[in-house]
Amino acid sequence: MNIAQSKQLLDNHINLASYIKEQQLNVNYSQCYGLEHQIILGDNIKDIINALETKMVKKHKIEVILRLICLLCVT
């Protein structure tokens, strides 16, 4: 691997890390992370479903809601 390729890979890594950090600072991410944790631990299913319904009513991104529903189905 030459220096130009190494620099490009490093730039890609830094840009991706910056994007991930921005997403983690997002309020919705924090709320979804907590809900994901509850789903994985198998906490009260009624509370989880109510939280998902609330997200639907508040018109959160459909991709996020579907991902959480899939996680709930798998666990």
SULMORA-V672510 format. One record per backbone hydrogen bond with DSSP energy under -0.5 kcal/mol. NH is the residue of the N-H (numbers start at 1). CO is the residue of the C=O. If there is no record, write none. Layout:
# SULMORA-V672510
{{NH & CO} {NH & CO}}
This chain:
# SULMORA-V672510
{{6 & 2} {7 & 3} {8 & 4} {9 & 5} {10 & 6} {11 & 7} {12 & 8} {13 & 9} {14 & 10} {15 & 11} {16 & 12} {17 & 13} {18 & 14} {19 & 15} {20 & 16} {21 & 17} {22 & 18} {23 & 19} {24 & 20} {25 & 21} {26 & 22} {26 & 23} {30 & 26} {31 & 27} {32 & 28} {33 & 29} {34 & 30} {35 & 31} {36 & 32} {37 & 33} {38 & 34} {39 & 35} {40 & 36} {41 & 37} {42 & 38} {43 & 38} {48 & 44} {49 & 45} {50 & 46} {51 & 47} {52 & 48} {53 & 49} {54 & 50} {55 & 51} {56 & 52} {57 & 53} {58 & 54} {59 & 56} {60 & 55} {65 & 61} {66 & 62} {67 & 63} {68 & 64} {69 & 65} {70 & 66} {71 & 67} {72 & 68} {73 & 69} {74 & 70} {75 & 71}}
